[in-house]
Amino acid sequence: MEITWLGNSCFKIRGKQATIITDPFPPANGVSIGKVTANVVTVSHDHPNHSFASGVGGSPKVLKRPGEYEIAGVLFIGLATFHDANKGADRGKNTVYVMETEELSICHLGDLGQALTDAQIEEIGKVDILMIPVGGVTTINAGTAAAIVRQMDPKIVLPMHYKTSLFEAELDSVEHFLREFATQPTPQPKLNVNKNNLPISTQVVILEAQPGK
């Protein structure tokens, strides 16, 4: 399986059975997801920077709400959460997606804005690869993200939704999150992973934003 970060909260997950795009964003300031195609698009919430499904080719199935789905041999479970710490009163709802494919469990937390409860952690279940927002402001911040990582104990953590040279949003940089784990991984263009090469303990992987790839 190959995972590429297109930027913001958008990943391209290319496996043997299907290609999945998460939270696609529209072209802006010269940055675009490019001419990507997929079998499935997941949308965590309706903000334009997370729901540009029309920009993905291949007539994908678009998932926009909680539920259980099986598409192209991949099991998707969408779980209802909140986009803020005030039970959705400030920014509304958010959908977390768990994807089971190729004997791996991948969890994309979308624009999660709340600390996860024990019941939600149990509902999500065991996770191999966790995609988690760390930039704060409109999502959880680095400290809350680190606490969730420790609760969930995934094998691989892919930070997302933070400030980069391509995405100059009013967010914190990833450095705040990395300090929580006293690590400074070398950024890499993509992640190639399978059930046999997962690390023994939690590893934070920094992907270089590759819009248009």
Buried (B, 14 or more C-beta within 10 A) or exposed (E): BEBBBBBBBBBBBBBEEBBBBBBBBBEEEEBBBEEBEBBBBBBBBEBEBBBBBEBBEEEBBBBBEBEEBEBBEBEBBBBBBBBBBEEBEEBBBBBBBBBBBBEBBBBBBBBBBBBBEEEBBEBBEEBBBBBBBBBBBBBBBBBBBBBBBEBBEBBBBBBBBBBBEBBEBEBBEBEBBBEBBEEEBEEEEBBEBEEEEBEEEBBBBBBBBBBEB
